[in-house]
């Protein structure tokens, strides 16, 4: 099991085992042996949810049965689930469900709850992990970089080598870059039937300026994208096609083709915030244009 998935699983189990106790982010991180900063970052990146907000939501969800199927006082339920004060429970309850516990108890309505995250929904990709995607509409933008043709017969490290070369030397030539901290790894398979793809390490650039000598600029049209975040404790330099294949397979088979979507174009791109990704932690967002069948 990847380190990232293992840490998430340990965190989830700790939360469930202590659902009726009062604990903090420090308690969780100390129990699983990781800094609270990295734990918070990993959990939020993969699930889109703040870890301690998730804890509160699970506590509230777990308390619903006692609330509607027992005569326990609100204060007793609050204390039972690790809230120090009745007011804290009521305030948290209203933030999660939009109603007070008393109104829920009296209403007789069905109540939506949040169950424990299913670890099986987290897939492994090397030392990283990927959870459910998010969807985004991104306006058109321009990238500037160096085009490389990669044959299907070449090894899985070729694109990685081109990316490193660009990041360490060639991107300094991209004087019209709008975001020096953002790396775009653009892949286009329009010529796949000929046995190769185009890979272009690049930066987001100013449309009004010409590309530097030896580079090309492409305009990425506006699209709706499905986006998968690939996150974990690894070095960006280590990522290659082997790591991305499980993510791409998961993306294509489960969330695109079986979800009633199809490709809206012949490209995808990797989006990397270099301010977040470093030698010990990395996040890569995989953007795939989609449309309804």
Backbone torsions as a table, in degrees:
resi	resn	phi	psi	omega
1	UNK	NA	138.6	179.8
2	UNK	-64.5	154.0	179.7
3	UNK	-59.6	-43.1	-177.8
4	UNK	-61.1	-47.7	-179.7
5	UNK	-66.3	-38.9	179.6
6	UNK	-62.0	-42.1	-179.9
7	UNK	-66.2	-40.2	177.3
8	UNK	-64.1	-44.5	-180.0
9	UNK	-61.7	-43.9	179.1
10	UNK	-63.1	-38.4	178.4
11	UNK	-64.2	-46.2	-179.7
12	UNK	-62.5	-42.0	179.4
13	UNK	-65.9	-39.7	178.1
14	UNK	-61.4	-43.4	-180.0
15	UNK	-61.3	-46.3	-178.7
16	UNK	-67.3	-38.6	-179.9
17	UNK	-67.8	-23.5	-176.3
18	UNK	-118.9	25.0	-173.9
19	UNK	-59.3	-24.8	-179.7
20	UNK	-101.0	9.7	178.2
21	UNK	-107.6	161.4	174.6
22	UNK	-94.1	113.6	-179.2
23	UNK	-140.2	165.3	-175.0
24	UNK	-120.5	174.9	174.9
25	UNK	-60.7	-37.1	177.2
26	UNK	-60.2	-40.2	-179.8
27	UNK	-63.2	-43.5	-179.4
28	UNK	-65.2	-47.8	-176.0
29	UNK	-65.1	-38.6	178.2
30	UNK	-66.3	-36.9	-178.9
31	UNK	-66.0	-37.2	-176.9
32	UNK	-99.4	-3.6	173.1
33	UNK	77.2	45.1	178.0
34	UNK	-143.2	152.4	178.9
35	UNK	-66.0	147.0	-178.4
36	UNK	-65.6	-29.5	177.5
37	UNK	-62.9	-49.4	-178.8
38	UNK	-67.3	-37.1	178.7
39	UNK	-64.4	-47.5	178.7
40	UNK	-59.1	-44.7	-177.8
41	UNK	-63.5	-47.2	-178.4
42	UNK	-63.2	-47.6	-177.6
43	UNK	-63.3	-45.4	-179.3
44	UNK	-65.7	-40.3	-178.3
45	UNK	-64.2	-42.1	-176.8
46	UNK	-78.6	-42.4	-172.7
47	UNK	-99.4	-17.0	-176.0
48	UNK	77.4	7.6	-175.4
49	UNK	-122.6	136.2	172.4
50	UNK	-62.6	133.3	-173.6
51	UNK	-58.6	-47.5	-177.4
52	UNK	-73.2	-25.6	171.1
53	UNK	-66.7	-38.9	176.0
54	UNK	-61.9	-42.5	178.6
55	UNK	-58.4	-47.9	-179.9
56	UNK	-61.3	-43.0	-179.8
57	UNK	-63.6	-40.2	177.7
58	UNK	-66.2	-38.4	177.5
59	UNK	-63.6	-46.4	179.2
60	UNK	-62.1	-45.5	-179.6
61	UNK	-61.6	-40.0	-178.9
62	UNK	-69.9	-24.8	-177.8
63	UNK	-83.6	-13.0	-174.3
64	UNK	-59.1	-41.1	-178.2
65	UNK	-59.6	-45.2	177.1
66	UNK	-63.6	-36.0	-176.9
67	UNK	-66.2	-42.6	-173.6
68	UNK	-100.0	-13.5	-176.8
69	UNK	-119.2	16.7	176.2
70	UNK	-143.9	170.7	177.9
71	UNK	-102.8	15.5	179.3
72	UNK	-60.1	142.4	176.3
73	UNK	-68.9	153.7	179.8
74	UNK	-56.2	-42.4	-178.7
75	UNK	-64.1	-35.0	179.4
76	UNK	-69.5	-38.1	177.4
77	UNK	-66.7	-41.2	179.0
78	UNK	-58.8	-47.9	-179.1
79	UNK	-67.6	-35.9	-179.5
80	UNK	-60.7	-33.3	-176.6
81	UNK	-103.9	23.9	169.2
82	UNK	82.1	13.8	174.8
83	UNK	-88.5	131.5	-175.5
84	UNK	-70.5	-29.9	-176.8
85	UNK	-134.4	149.3	176.9
86	UNK	-59.7	-39.3	-177.7
87	UNK	-63.5	-36.8	179.1
88	UNK	-64.9	-42.2	178.2
89	UNK	-62.5	-47.2	-178.0
90	UNK	-63.2	-43.4	179.9
91	UNK	-64.2	-43.8	178.6
92	UNK	-65.9	-40.9	179.9
93	UNK	-59.8	-45.6	-178.6
94	UNK	-67.8	-35.7	178.5
95	UNK	-65.9	-37.8	-178.3
96	UNK	-77.5	-44.2	-172.1
97	UNK	-110.9	-7.9	178.5
98	UNK	78.7	3.3	179.4
99	UNK	-138.3	159.7	175.7
100	UNK	-80.4	159.0	176.9
101	UNK	-57.0	-38.5	-178.7
102	UNK	-64.6	-41.7	178.9
103	UNK	-65.4	-38.2	177.7
104	UNK	-65.5	-41.9	-180.0
105	UNK	-62.4	-39.0	-175.7
106	UNK	-83.9	-24.1	-170.5
107	UNK	-72.6	-35.6	-174.8
108	UNK	73.9	9.2	-179.3
109	UNK	-80.0	159.1	172.3
110	UNK	-68.5	142.6	-175.2
111	UNK	-118.4	124.8	176.1
112	UNK	-73.0	136.3	178.4
113	UNK	-128.6	163.7	177.7
114	UNK	-111.2	119.0	177.8
115	UNK	-86.6	168.4	177.7
116	UNK	-57.8	137.3	175.7
117	UNK	-57.3	133.1	179.4
118	UNK	-81.0	114.4	-178.0
119	UNK	-61.4	-27.2	-179.8
120	UNK	-66.5	-17.6	176.9
121	UNK	-79.4	-8.9	177.7
122	UNK	-95.4	120.7	-179.0
123	UNK	-100.9	154.5	-178.7
124	UNK	-97.5	144.3	175.7
125	UNK	-144.3	90.9	-172.5
126	UNK	66.3	-128.8	177.0
127	UNK	-90.4	5.3	-178.4
128	UNK	-103.8	178.6	178.0
129	UNK	-143.3	156.1	178.8
130	UNK	-134.6	135.3	179.1
131	UNK	-112.3	-154.4	-177.5
132	UNK	-68.1	151.0	-176.8
133	UNK	-81.7	169.7	166.9
134	UNK	-123.3	163.5	-175.7
135	UNK	-115.8	146.0	-174.6
136	UNK	-150.4	142.4	169.0
137	UNK	-104.3	121.7	-177.0
138	UNK	-116.6	124.1	177.0
139	UNK	-62.2	164.0	-179.6
140	UNK	-63.4	148.9	178.7
141	UNK	-152.2	166.0	-178.2
142	UNK	-110.5	140.8	172.5
143	UNK	-120.5	151.3	177.5
144	UNK	-132.3	131.7	-178.9
145	UNK	-170.2	-155.4	-178.1
146	UNK	-120.4	123.9	-178.5
147	UNK	-79.2	137.2	176.0
148	UNK	-132.0	135.5	174.7
149	UNK	-96.1	124.6	-177.3
150	UNK	-116.9	119.1	178.5
151	UNK	-75.0	149.2	177.6
152	UNK	-64.3	-17.3	-179.5
153	UNK	-84.8	-10.9	-179.4
154	UNK	-78.9	160.2	-174.6
155	UNK	-75.4	171.8	-173.1
156	UNK	-75.2	-3.4	-175.8
157	UNK	-100.5	-2.3	-174.6
158	UNK	-63.0	-51.1	-179.2
159	UNK	-60.4	-38.5	178.7
160	UNK	-60.9	-41.1	179.6
161	UNK	-66.4	-40.5	177.2
162	UNK	-63.5	-40.1	-179.9
163	UNK	-63.7	-45.8	179.8
164	UNK	-62.8	-42.0	179.2
165	UNK	-60.0	-41.6	-179.5
166	UNK	-67.8	-46.1	-176.7
167	UNK	-64.3	-36.7	-175.1
168	UNK	-87.1	-25.9	-175.4
169	UNK	-132.8	-54.2	-167.8
170	UNK	-72.4	-29.7	-178.0
171	UNK	-66.0	-19.9	178.3
172	UNK	-67.4	-18.3	178.1
173	UNK	-83.1	-13.3	-176.0
174	UNK	-81.7	75.9	-173.3
175	UNK	-70.6	-16.4	-179.5
176	UNK	-97.9	20.0	-179.8
177	UNK	-66.1	136.9	177.8
178	UNK	-91.0	-27.3	-177.5
179	UNK	-137.6	96.4	-176.8
180	UNK	-66.1	-16.4	-177.9
181	UNK	-93.9	-0.5	-176.8
182	UNK	-110.3	125.1	175.6
183	UNK	-107.5	135.4	176.7
184	UNK	-117.4	120.6	174.1
185	UNK	-104.3	98.5	-172.7
186	UNK	-92.2	128.8	177.5
187	UNK	-124.3	130.4	177.1
188	UNK	-127.8	128.3	-177.3
189	UNK	-111.2	28.0	-179.6
190	UNK	-61.6	-24.2	179.4
191	UNK	-105.8	26.3	-177.1
192	UNK	-60.7	-33.8	179.8
193	UNK	-66.0	-19.0	176.6
194	UNK	-89.5	-2.1	174.7
195	UNK	95.5	16.9	179.1
196	UNK	-152.6	163.0	173.9
197	UNK	-124.3	163.7	176.0
198	UNK	-103.7	130.2	175.8
199	UNK	-122.3	133.4	-175.6
200	UNK	-135.0	100.6	171.3
201	UNK	-68.6	133.4	-169.8
202	UNK	-158.3	175.2	174.9
203	UNK	-127.5	159.1	173.5
204	UNK	-77.7	129.7	-170.8
205	UNK	-130.1	166.8	179.2
206	UNK	-74.4	123.6	-176.5
207	UNK	-68.0	-22.1	-175.1
208	UNK	-81.8	-6.2	-176.5
209	UNK	-113.6	145.1	178.6
210	UNK	-74.9	150.0	178.8
211	UNK	-69.6	152.9	176.1
212	UNK	-63.4	162.2	178.9
213	UNK	-58.0	132.6	178.9
214	UNK	89.5	-4.8	179.6
215	UNK	-115.8	163.6	176.6
216	UNK	-127.7	155.8	175.9
217	UNK	-115.3	139.4	177.0
218	UNK	-126.0	142.7	173.0
219	UNK	-96.9	120.3	177.5
220	UNK	-88.7	117.0	-176.3
221	UNK	-68.9	160.1	176.8
222	UNK	-65.8	136.7	-178.7
223	UNK	-148.8	163.7	163.0
224	UNK	-91.7	133.4	-176.4
225	UNK	-121.8	145.6	162.0
226	UNK	-96.5	133.3	-173.4
227	UNK	-123.3	126.0	176.7
228	UNK	-111.2	129.3	177.8
229	UNK	-97.9	122.4	-178.2
230	UNK	-103.8	109.6	-171.7
231	UNK	-135.0	146.5	177.9
232	UNK	170.5	-175.7	-175.6
233	UNK	-97.2	79.8	-179.1
234	UNK	-148.5	165.5	179.5
235	UNK	-89.9	135.0	179.3
236	UNK	-53.4	-34.1	-178.6
237	UNK	-64.5	-21.5	-175.6
238	UNK	-83.1	-13.8	-173.0
239	UNK	-73.8	130.7	176.2
240	UNK	-141.8	-175.8	-176.0
241	UNK	-59.5	-33.0	179.4
242	UNK	-59.7	-39.9	178.9
243	UNK	-69.1	-35.8	-174.0
244	UNK	-82.0	-21.4	-176.4
245	UNK	-57.0	-46.0	178.7
246	UNK	-61.2	-35.3	179.2
247	UNK	-67.9	-44.9	-179.6
248	UNK	-64.8	-41.5	178.3
249	UNK	-62.0	-45.0	177.8
250	UNK	-62.2	-43.6	-179.7
251	UNK	-60.9	-48.1	-174.2
252	UNK	-72.0	-50.8	-170.9
253	UNK	-75.6	-42.7	-173.5
254	UNK	-90.1	-40.2	-169.4
255	UNK	-105.0	-14.7	-179.9
256	UNK	-109.1	-68.5	-174.7
257	UNK	-64.9	-41.1	179.6
258	UNK	-83.3	-9.0	-179.1
259	UNK	-97.3	8.4	178.8
260	UNK	83.7	17.9	179.6
261	UNK	-112.3	169.5	170.5
262	UNK	-146.2	167.9	179.6
263	UNK	-64.7	137.7	176.5
264	UNK	-95.8	-8.9	179.8
265	UNK	-161.2	177.8	-175.6
266	UNK	-100.4	23.1	-179.3
267	UNK	-134.1	164.8	166.4
268	UNK	-144.7	167.6	174.9
269	UNK	-147.2	152.9	174.6
270	UNK	-96.0	133.7	-179.9
271	UNK	-117.3	119.6	-176.1
272	UNK	-126.7	122.4	172.1
273	UNK	-86.3	108.4	-175.0
274	UNK	-70.0	-16.4	176.5
275	UNK	-74.0	-23.1	179.1
276	UNK	-93.7	-44.0	-176.1
277	UNK	-81.1	130.2	-179.5
278	UNK	-142.6	-157.0	-174.8
279	UNK	-73.9	-18.0	-176.0
280	UNK	-119.5	-12.4	-179.5
281	UNK	-145.4	142.6	-176.3
282	UNK	-148.0	144.9	172.2
283	UNK	-130.6	131.9	175.9
284	UNK	-129.1	123.6	175.5
285	UNK	-96.7	123.5	178.3
286	UNK	-98.0	116.1	-178.3
287	UNK	-101.8	124.1	176.5
288	UNK	-125.1	118.9	176.2
289	UNK	-64.9	132.4	-178.9
290	UNK	-135.4	163.5	172.1
291	UNK	-151.5	161.0	177.6
292	UNK	-70.3	143.4	178.4
293	UNK	-67.5	NA	NA
